[in-house]
Amino acid sequence: MRIPRSWVPIMAAKIVDNLIEKELIGPKVSKHELTIAAEEIIMKELTVEDRLNDEVRNMLEQYEREIDTNRLDYKKLFDMTKQKLVRERNIIL
């Protein structure tokens, strides 16, 4: 994640404040509940790449022996696998 986690609540609060101030939304729940929901959405989006990296590591772990035996470049395999998944799933990083 490229943005510090401590910034997420601040960003969420500012987004909610701006949406309400500009009357782009008319919330049916409290501002606090809306801010928490916004935080969850932001965190989910910001951690997409982290989750993808974990998935690629788990995939390559299954082939660890072959990677070592054939002296393959782990970094290159990691990047290629990650890019393949990004294309297949239409993920925006």
KETI-38576 format. One record per residue (C-alpha): x negated, z negated, y; residue in three letters; residue number from 1; chain. Coordinates in nm, 3 decimals, padded with zeros to 5 digits. Example, Ala and Ser with C-alpha at 12.3 -4.5 7.8 and 13.67 -1.06 7.14 Angstrom:
2
{{-01.230; -00.780; -00.450}; "ALA"; 1; "A"},
{{-01.367; -00.714; -00.106}; "SER"; 2; "A"},
***
This chain:
93
{{00.000; 00.000; 00.000}; "MET"; 1; "A"},
{{-00.149; 00.104; 00.330}; "ARG"; 2; "A"},
{{00.056; -00.121; 00.558}; "ILE"; 3; "A"},
{{00.004; -00.497; 00.531}; "PRO"; 4; "A"},
{{00.296; -00.676; 00.365}; "ARG"; 5; "A"},
{{00.314; -00.914; 00.660}; "SER"; 6; "A"},
{{00.423; -00.625; 00.883}; "TRP"; 7; "A"},
{{00.728; -00.534; 00.673}; "VAL"; 8; "A"},
{{00.962; -00.808; 00.804}; "PRO"; 9; "A"},
{{00.862; -00.724; 01.161}; "ILE"; 10; "A"},
{{00.920; -00.353; 01.107}; "MET"; 11; "A"},
{{01.254; -00.414; 00.936}; "ALA"; 12; "A"},
{{01.373; -00.640; 01.218}; "ALA"; 13; "A"},
{{01.274; -00.386; 01.483}; "LYS"; 14; "A"},
{{01.446; -00.103; 01.297}; "ILE"; 15; "A"},
{{01.767; -00.304; 01.259}; "VAL"; 16; "A"},
{{01.755; -00.416; 01.623}; "ASP"; 17; "A"},
{{01.709; -00.057; 01.743}; "ASN"; 18; "A"},
{{01.990; 00.075; 01.524}; "LEU"; 19; "A"},
{{02.229; -00.190; 01.651}; "ILE"; 20; "A"},
{{02.114; -00.163; 02.014}; "GLU"; 21; "A"},
{{02.160; 00.214; 02.017}; "LYS"; 22; "A"},
{{02.496; 00.172; 01.845}; "GLU"; 23; "A"},
{{02.389; 00.397; 01.560}; "LEU"; 24; "A"},
{{02.535; 00.148; 01.316}; "ILE"; 25; "A"},
{{02.815; -00.103; 01.332}; "GLY"; 26; "A"},
{{02.704; -00.360; 01.076}; "PRO"; 27; "A"},
{{02.968; -00.525; 00.857}; "LYS"; 28; "A"},
{{02.723; -00.790; 00.741}; "VAL"; 29; "A"},
{{02.505; -01.031; 00.933}; "SER"; 30; "A"},
{{02.194; -00.906; 01.107}; "LYS"; 31; "A"},
{{01.987; -01.126; 00.876}; "HIS"; 32; "A"},
{{02.134; -00.968; 00.562}; "GLU"; 33; "A"},
{{02.079; -00.623; 00.706}; "LEU"; 34; "A"},
{{01.717; -00.704; 00.788}; "THR"; 35; "A"},
{{01.654; -00.832; 00.435}; "ILE"; 36; "A"},
{{01.804; -00.514; 00.289}; "ALA"; 37; "A"},
{{01.584; -00.305; 00.519}; "ALA"; 38; "A"},
{{01.276; -00.503; 00.409}; "GLU"; 39; "A"},
{{01.356; -00.433; 00.044}; "GLU"; 40; "A"},
{{01.397; -00.061; 00.110}; "ILE"; 41; "A"},
{{01.072; -00.043; 00.308}; "ILE"; 42; "A"},
{{00.879; -00.234; 00.040}; "MET"; 43; "A"},
{{01.015; -00.009; -00.232}; "LYS"; 44; "A"},
{{00.901; 00.301; -00.044}; "GLU"; 45; "A"},
{{00.562; 00.157; 00.048}; "LEU"; 46; "A"},
{{00.484; 00.060; -00.311}; "THR"; 47; "A"},
{{00.567; 00.398; -00.468}; "VAL"; 48; "A"},
{{00.200; 00.494; -00.486}; "GLU"; 49; "A"},
{{00.100; 00.153; -00.624}; "ASP"; 50; "A"},
{{00.357; 00.185; -00.904}; "ARG"; 51; "A"},
{{00.245; 00.541; -00.976}; "LEU"; 52; "A"},
{{-00.121; 00.431; -00.997}; "ASN"; 53; "A"},
{{-00.024; 00.158; -01.245}; "ASP"; 54; "A"},
{{00.165; 00.411; -01.455}; "GLU"; 55; "A"},
{{-00.130; 00.653; -01.459}; "VAL"; 56; "A"},
{{-00.367; 00.369; -01.559}; "ARG"; 57; "A"},
{{-00.135; 00.277; -01.846}; "ASN"; 58; "A"},
{{-00.117; 00.639; -01.958}; "MET"; 59; "A"},
{{-00.494; 00.683; -01.954}; "LEU"; 60; "A"},
{{-00.544; 00.352; -02.130}; "GLU"; 61; "A"},
{{-00.391; 00.510; -02.441}; "GLN"; 62; "A"},
{{-00.673; 00.766; -02.440}; "TYR"; 63; "A"},
{{-00.952; 00.526; -02.352}; "GLU"; 64; "A"},
{{-01.147; 00.585; -02.671}; "ARG"; 65; "A"},
{{-01.138; 00.963; -02.633}; "GLU"; 66; "A"},
{{-01.233; 00.940; -02.267}; "ILE"; 67; "A"},
{{-01.536; 00.726; -02.355}; "ASP"; 68; "A"},
{{-01.632; 00.928; -02.663}; "THR"; 69; "A"},
{{-01.622; 01.260; -02.479}; "ASN"; 70; "A"},
{{-01.773; 01.110; -02.164}; "ARG"; 71; "A"},
{{-01.490; 01.242; -01.949}; "LEU"; 72; "A"},
{{-01.471; 01.166; -01.581}; "ASP"; 73; "A"},
{{-01.208; 00.891; -01.557}; "TYR"; 74; "A"},
{{-01.162; 00.936; -01.182}; "LYS"; 75; "A"},
{{-01.100; 01.308; -01.219}; "LYS"; 76; "A"},
{{-00.854; 01.253; -01.505}; "LEU"; 77; "A"},
{{-00.680; 00.984; -01.303}; "PHE"; 78; "A"},
{{-00.643; 01.211; -00.999}; "ASP"; 79; "A"},
{{-00.526; 01.508; -01.205}; "MET"; 80; "A"},
{{-00.268; 01.300; -01.392}; "THR"; 81; "A"},
{{-00.145; 01.144; -01.071}; "LYS"; 82; "A"},
{{-00.108; 01.482; -00.900}; "GLN"; 83; "A"},
{{00.079; 01.618; -01.201}; "LYS"; 84; "A"},
{{00.327; 01.332; -01.189}; "LEU"; 85; "A"},
{{00.366; 01.368; -00.811}; "VAL"; 86; "A"},
{{00.454; 01.737; -00.853}; "ARG"; 87; "A"},
{{00.686; 01.680; -01.151}; "GLU"; 88; "A"},
{{00.876; 01.400; -00.979}; "ARG"; 89; "A"},
{{00.868; 01.539; -00.625}; "ASN"; 90; "A"},
{{00.714; 01.217; -00.497}; "ILE"; 91; "A"},
{{00.605; 01.204; -00.136}; "ILE"; 92; "A"},
{{00.297; 00.989; -00.085}; "LEU"; 93; "A"},
***
